């Protein structure tokens, strides 16, 4: 799974900030020598008790994770329609299926490519499964171009055809790759390029990024099914279990 930012960096910053004494509102400013003395005491204490710093880091990281998880759960309830039933989101499988699997992905992500054949097999075996494709380009300008092209392909009723071909593309993905793949699946490439700059496509990509952030999806691939969020290129057996669990609920 590819990530945007490690949590550890954030927690270390939080702990460092917490170690600096803060002046209560209305209190007199500390004299430089007083502040230096306090900082020296903290410094010496942490040197003598490194376990305290490790414990503080762990506690801060757990708090960040817990807060993010709680926010994600609230988002899953409050924005359920946007997650599963947004009419602007391309869908595959059975459009009227009884279970929807939502995937956040990037065409340049090797783990997304790794899991794609499993998704295809899952869809082939389960005729009641619906999949919602959330374009989530996080790996640079080429990823964004590929996501734009996919949403533009949707306007030519060839989203899944283009999507499958992009996921099957080998080697380094460039903008030339994107247009070559588009042409190979019968898309009007000139129209595709015009549609890629559409304000609606801009809005769709922004909405996906905002939604992913609210769901605490920080890398690709990321899945949402039922009331669960699952990161990473999970195995076919696990995908089947998730679908079965969502269907039971």
Residue pairs with C-beta under 8 A, 6 or more apart in sequence:
1 111
1 219
1 220
1 221
1 222
1 231
1 232
1 233
2 106
2 109
2 110
2 111
2 138
2 139
2 219
2 220
3 218
3 219
4 138
4 218
4 219
5 218
7 61
7 64
7 65
8 57
8 61
10 64
11 57
11 60
11 61
11 64
12 57
14 60
14 64
15 53
15 56
15 57
15 60
18 56
18 60
19 42
19 46
20 39
21 30
21 35
21 38
21 39
23 29
23 30
30 38
45 52
46 52
46 53
68 216
69 216
71 214
71 216
72 214
72 215
72 216
72 229
75 211
75 214
75 215
76 83
76 215
76 224
76 227
76 229
79 211
79 214
82 207
82 211
83 102
83 132
83 211
83 215
83 224
84 100
84 102
84 132
84 224
85 100
86 132
86 207
88 200
88 204
88 207
89 132
89 133
89 134
89 204
90 132
90 133
90 150
90 151
90 154
90 159
90 160
90 163
91 100
91 130
91 131
91 132
91 133
92 123
92 130
92 131
92 133
92 160
92 163
93 123
93 126
93 129
93 130
93 131
94 127
94 128
94 129
94 130
95 130
96 130
97 127
97 128
97 129
97 130
98 128
98 247
99 128
99 129
99 130
99 225
99 226
99 243
99 246
99 247
100 129
100 130
100 131
100 132
100 225
101 119
101 122
101 129
101 130
101 131
101 132
101 223
101 224
101 225
101 239
101 242
101 243
102 131
102 132
102 134
102 223
102 224
102 225
103 119
103 131
103 132
103 133
103 134
103 221
103 222
103 223
104 134
104 136
104 208
104 212
104 217
104 220
104 221
104 222
104 223
104 224
105 112
105 133
105 134
105 135
105 136
105 220
105 221
105 222
106 112
106 136
106 137
106 138
106 139
106 143
106 147
106 220
107 137
107 143
107 146
107 147
107 150
107 166
107 167
107 169
107 173
108 139
108 140
108 142
108 143
108 146
108 173
109 139
109 220
109 221
111 220
111 221
111 232
111 233
112 167
112 220
112 221
112 233
113 167
113 168
114 233
115 221
115 233
115 234
116 164
116 167
116 168
118 234
118 235
118 236
118 239
119 131
119 239
120 164
121 236
122 129
122 236
122 239
122 240
122 243
123 129
123 131
126 240
126 243
128 247
129 243
133 150
133 159
133 163
134 208
134 211
134 212
135 147
135 150
135 151
135 204
135 205
135 208
136 147
136 208
136 209
136 212
136 217
136 220
136 222
137 143
137 144
137 146
137 147
137 205
138 219
138 220
139 220
142 173
142 174
142 175
142 178
143 173
144 205
145 175
145 178
145 196
146 166
146 173
146 178
147 205
148 196
148 197
148 201
148 205
149 162
149 178
149 179
149 182
149 192
149 196
150 159
150 162
150 163
150 166
151 159
151 196
151 201
151 204
151 205
152 191
152 192
152 193
152 195
152 196
152 198
152 201
153 159
153 161
153 162
153 163
153 182
153 185
153 187
153 192
155 195
156 187
156 188
156 191
156 192
158 185
158 186
158 187
161 185
161 186
162 181
162 182
162 185
162 187
165 181
165 184
165 185
166 173
166 178
166 181
169 177
169 181
171 177
179 189
179 192
179 193
182 189
182 192
183 189
195 201
212 218
212 222
215 222
215 224
215 229
216 229
217 229
217 231
219 231
219 232
221 231
221 232
221 233
222 229
222 230
222 231
222 232
223 229
223 230
223 231
223 234
223 242
224 230
225 242
225 243
225 246
226 242
226 245
226 246
226 249
227 249
228 242
228 245
228 246
230 238
230 242
234 242
